[in-house]
């Protein structure tokens, strides 16, 4: 496992499946004035959560592999330039991208995938 950069805090929480959505929603709502990235394990999961959060007026953007490259690029640039925002994405956004000022990241999946 990699050690976080100096000055960064790394933590985790185990949440029962039945409560994951409410915990994530509460977390995002509490931190909507910051920059937050949430990683999902599939394109469908990103689309599903983005649709729900936007429907209940918790604005978020999304990046996933099945989008057109131009859409992903525009969303990425907009998120980088924003002072705050929520970006829901698959691991397509975790591959070597440097996004400034991200305060929180979250991985919504089975934890074992990220410890391999």
Protein Blocks (a to p, Z undefined) as FASTA:
>chain_A
ZZddehiacddddddfklmmmmmmmmmmmmmmbccddddfbfklmmmmmmmmmmnopacd
dddfkbcfklmmmmmmmmmmpmbdcddddfklmnopacehiabdcddddfklmmZZ
